[in-house]
Amino acid sequence: MNHLRIAKYDVLKGTSKEVAEVATGPGGILDIYRSMPGFQAYSLLEIDAITVIGITAWETHEEAEAATRAAAEWVATHLEGRIHRTSNEIGDALFWEGTMKK
């Protein structure tokens, strides 16, 4: 069973593409997620000019909860004043179909 963390952010300064570059660059949140137990996948969606949604998949609900804490700490350190989290949800997938591609 997969457990998904879905976090919505407003981009306050810069662009969503710049946020993605920081998130996936060296020392970014992607590196942190990869080092955490249960990590399966990460995607950052650009909804509009100021809204991005991060989606991560984890093996357990507890690992998804740990990702929430790690993300909050990382954002406070690396993107303070540039983005603001407006929502955070963790859902236990009722089914998961398909393949994840990079």
Disulfide bonds with the S-S distance in Angstrom:
none
